[in-house]
């Protein structure tokens, strides 16, 4: 794993992205050679072919990313690759057709384009088969040892053992510290070699030690031995940092305030705020232009269904805890909260209209919030704003909840693309852990990744209620 703008990025997935971009670029040239011959690349017709090839590779890489082919939880196997590659190719074909119409000099030619897509598909399937098979090798896995065998160790272990995550691990075992009850099978516990953490790590060829102990006070915690391990080249990672790296979450149940204070991130500089505001205005303008026909059709359908108002305003909590009125397409009946008491959104909520269920599934109801962004009340990307009634409850029940109000709320956010609609305090805690990660590590790079993930939500209706 390495970082771009504070965000953790998988080395293996990044390597796969670069390799497949080069394959797509090579496929563009191979298609021309297959359709004609090598001499075609040196004719007057092919003078702009390098630009065309780069355009094809960029568009295909974008659609493959948007459809989840480079996510940490991507599934291996030819079937999964084909099921993702087919819609990615279809979407790329549509985008390329539009680009060829707007810029005729980029035109491939139907014969070349068909050959290019076929060659690219076969090459990508082959490369992914090799990539996923090689990733199963034990020699390429990081060997982990957990210091601790309690609740936090069990949670970290479940995360490390999940094969759908970004990194592949081999778990050596768990070293109980005696300061907390063991919550892992006895057979997975390992004893210290010569009463030394360092000797134990060397004996088991450990690459990384995950410190997963809740109580670190007193003389039982081997801080000097961990320092010795680090000086010998063995990586030592705190459980909070492990969750941040692997799950893009900051766990609130084991979080120490000092870790937030002295750790990296939380960039609230003038330059970051200026860049984010510029990004908000540009993205909101583009979204408004692209979505205008959809907005007009949605407004018409809402009126035709029950003759009620098209828009719905609701008080939400924004930057600094200040309230504002968020604007949405109405997706519920007019009497959705006739009792006067706010209610959590529920799965298959009976209060939603027929049109409302559809626009919620594909997040069309959120589009009018472009106006909130233009007014400076929201950002394009950020934690979703919550209603004051629920904020008052969550501040009392959830540690660090108010940290999410240190930046502007967003139309879309990390919790929205990683988790479903919140319907309880438990859901709010899960979403907060993603929001804290975003607040701590926010950057334009992370904003771009979240927008790409949002396309998946819109295209497949993931996480909607």
C-alpha positions, -999 to +999 in steps of 0.1 A: +000+000+000+011+036-007-005+070-003-017+095-029-030+127-012-032+108+022-054+081+006-042+046+008-039+029-027-031-007-033+002-013-051-010-045-068-042-028-081-023+002-093+002-021-111-027-039-128-042-005-138-010+006-154-004-027-172-039-028-186-037+008-198-006-002-217-024-032-231-053-011-242-029+013-259-011-016-276-045-031-286-053+001-305-022-003-326-026-041-329-061-036-343-049-013-370-022-038-380-047-066-379-072-047-401-046-034-426-009-040-421+021-024-403+026+001-431-008+017-422+006+032-390+030+053-412+004+066-437-011+101-437-044+086-424-027+074-393-009+107-386-032+113-356-035+077-346-014+081-314-040+105-301-068+082-311-051+052-294-046+073-262-082+083-263-094+047-265-071+036-237-082+065-215-119+059-221-117+022-215-097+027-183-122+051-171-152+029-177-135-002-162-127+019-131-163+032-130-176-003-131-155-016-102-127-034-121-100-018-100-117-019-066-100-035-036-128-060-033-128-070-070-135-107-075-111-130-094-120-154-122-128-152-159-165-151-153-163-120-131-139-103-155-162-109-185-193-098-166-176-065-158-158-061-191-189-064-213-208-034-199-175-015-196-169-021-233-204-011-242-202+021-222-168+029-238-183+023-273-210+048-265-185+074-252-161+069-281-190+072-306-199+106-291-162+117-292-158+106-328-189+126-337-176+157-319-140+152-331-140+134-365-102+134-367-102+108-339-123+083-358-110+047-358-130+032-385-156+004-378-132-024-389-104-012-367-127-005-337-141-040-337-107-056-339-094-033-312-122-042-287-117-079-294-079-079-290-082-057-258-108-080-243-088-112-249-056-096-236-073-082-204-089-116-196-055-133-200-036-108-179-063-109-151-062-147-151-024-146-146-027-118-121-053-134-098-036-168-100-002-154-090-018-134-062-028-166-045+009-175-040+019-176-004+053-161-014+036-128-023+016-126+009+025-104+039+030-124+070+012-108+099+015-114+137-010-098+160+001-086+194-031-092+214-058-118+212-089-098+224-118-081+207-097-057+186-074-085+175-105-106+164-118-077+143-084-070+127-081-107+120-114-108+102-104-079+081-070-094+072-086-128+064-111-113+040-099-122+005-119-095-012-098-067+004-069-050-013-040-069+003-034-106+007-022-117+041-010-149+059-017-147+096+011-163+116-008-161+149-018-141+180+004-133+210-018-129+241-007-101+264-025-113+296-042-080+301-074-089+282-094-121+277-085-141+246-113-142+220-096-164+194-092-202+192-064-216+214-048-232+185-041-199+168-024-184+199+014-184+199+038-182+228+067-158+230+101-173+220+125-167+248+100-142+263+108-118+234+085-103+208+115-098+185+126-134+187+091-146+181+087-124+150+120-136+136+112-172+143+079-170+124+094-148+096+069-120+103+067-090+080+044-069+100+031-068+136-004-054+143-007-040+178-043-048+187-043-043+225-069-021+242-052-015+275-016-003+269-009+011+303+014-003+329+045-024+325+028-052+306+029-035+272+062-043+254+069-008+238+107-012+239+105-046+222+082-032+195+107-004+189+134-030+185+113-048+159+108-016+140+146-009+140+152-044+126+130-037+096+098-054+109+068-031+103+048-022+134+012-009+129-014+002+153-049-014+149-065+020+142-040+026+114-046-010+101-083-004+098-077+030+082-054+014+056-074-017+048-110-007+052-108+031+046-124+035+080-114+051+113-129+029+140-145+050+168-147+022+193-109+019+197-099+055+187-076+075+209-080+113+206-042+117+206-040+096+174-062+122+157-043+151+171-007+139+164-015+119+132-014+131+096-043+145+076-070+170+084-058+194+057-079+226+061-055+249+045-065+278+023-051+261-008-071+229-001-103+250+005-097+270-027-091+239-048-122+222-034-144+252-040-132+254-076-138+217-080-173+220-066-183+248-090-168+230-121-184+196-112-218+211-103-219+230-136-210+199-156-236+178-137-263+205-142-257+205-180-256+167-183-286+161-159-309+188-171-330+165-193-332+140-165-343+167-141-371+179-164-384+143-170-383+136-132-402+168-124-429+159-149-432+123-136-436+136-100-464+160-110-482+133-131-481+108-102-498+127-075-500+164-085-479+173-055-449+196-053-418+187-073-392+197-047-388+190-011-368+212+014-356+198+047-334+212+074-300+197+077-268+203+097-238+216+078-204+231+083-197+241+119-231+226+131-251+254+113-284+244+098-295+250+062-323+238+039-313+210+016-332+208-018-343+174-032-368+160-056-397+148-035-397+110-033-422+105-005-459+112+000-468+147+013-479+131+046-447+111+051-442+125+085-477+134+095-469+125+131-445+154+132-416+132+144-387+126+121-382+090+111-352+070+098-354+059+062-363+022+060-356-005+035-385-005+010-400+025+029-438+024+024-439+062+025-421+065-009-440+070-041-435+048-072-415+075-089-397+082-056-385+046-053-370+048-088-352+082-083-339+071-049-325+039-063-304+058-088-299+088-066-317+112-090-335+128-060-301+143-049-294+162-081-312+195-071-286+199-043-264+214-070-281+246-060-269+241-024-234+236-037-236+268-058-248+287-027-217+274-008-238+254+018-225+221+005-196+206-015-199+181-043-181+155-022-183+153+016-202+137+045-240+136+039-258+162+060-281+148+087-312+162+102-309+182+135-332+158+153-309+129+146-277+149+150-287+157+186-292+120+193-260+109+176-238+135+192-248+120+226-244+083+215-216+083+190-180+094+199-164+120+177-196+125+157-192+163+155-159+159+136-179+153+104-192+189+107-156+203+104-160+204+066-189+211+043-214+182+037-216+167+002-240+155-025-221+123-025-195+109+000-174+080+010-201+065+033-226+068+004-206+047-020-194+022+006-226+018+028-263+017+024-288+043+036-286+047+074-316+034+092-304+032+128-277+044+153-256+014+143-257+023+107-248+059+116-217+046+134-206+026+104-211+056+081-193+079+105-162+057+103-161+063+066-168+100+071-139+103+096-116+087+070-127+112+044-124+142+068-089+131+078-076+122+043-097+144+020-080+155-013-089+162-049-076+127-057-100+111-032-128+133-044-123+120-079-123+083-067-155+089-048-172+104-079-161+074-100-175+051-073-207+072-073-211+063-110-214+026-099-241+035-074-260+054-101-255+027-128-263-003-106-285+013-079-263+000-051-270+009-015-303+026-022-335+025-001 
